[in-house]
């Protein structure tokens, strides 16, 4: 098998690179990495509504044994003056909002009781 693979690889060669407009490049593979001079957005942000938490506070949590955290505030997209998430705390966070200091993850709101103290929010 190794001999056959070597024969095949000896007879094929990579295609020459071509330039395409972005809309025409679907399904193609880049020849080189594309980089940008600055990260966009310039901060870690939430890709969903939920609760910004510290991983240590929620690791091991289950539906039967949930993590119980104190909600210290809300973080909306474009918000300034972010609350610092400390041990045993969480911040309600909206999609696109910056991750507040101290938080390392976002728990989707659907995985929580929505702040109702154990009652699941209506769907």
Rosetta blueprint (number, residue, H / E / L):
1 X L
2 X H
3 X H
4 X H
5 X H
6 X H
7 X H
8 X H
9 X H
10 X H
11 X H
12 X L
13 X L
14 X L
15 X L
16 X L
17 X L
18 X L
19 X L
20 X L
21 X L
22 X H
23 X H
24 X H
25 X L
26 X L
27 X L
28 X L
29 X L
30 X L
31 X L
32 X L
33 X L
34 X L
35 X L
36 X L
37 X L
38 X L
39 X L
40 X L
41 X L
42 X L
43 X L
44 X L
45 X E
46 X L
47 X L
48 X L
49 X L
50 X E
51 X E
52 X E
53 X E
54 X L
55 X H
56 X H
57 X H
58 X H
59 X L
60 X L
61 X L
62 X L
63 X L
64 X L
65 X L
66 X L
67 X L
68 X L
69 X L
70 X E
71 X E
72 X E
73 X E
74 X E
75 X E
76 X L
77 X L
78 X L
79 X L
80 X L
81 X L
82 X L
83 X L
84 X L
85 X L
86 X L
87 X L
88 X L
89 X E
90 X E
91 X E
92 X E
93 X E
94 X L
95 X L
96 X L
97 X L
98 X E
99 X L
100 X L
101 X L
102 X L
103 X L
104 X L
105 X E
106 X E
107 X E
108 X E
109 X H
110 X H
111 X H
112 X L
113 X L
114 X L
115 X L
116 X L
117 X L
118 X L
119 X L
120 X L
121 X L
122 X L
123 X L
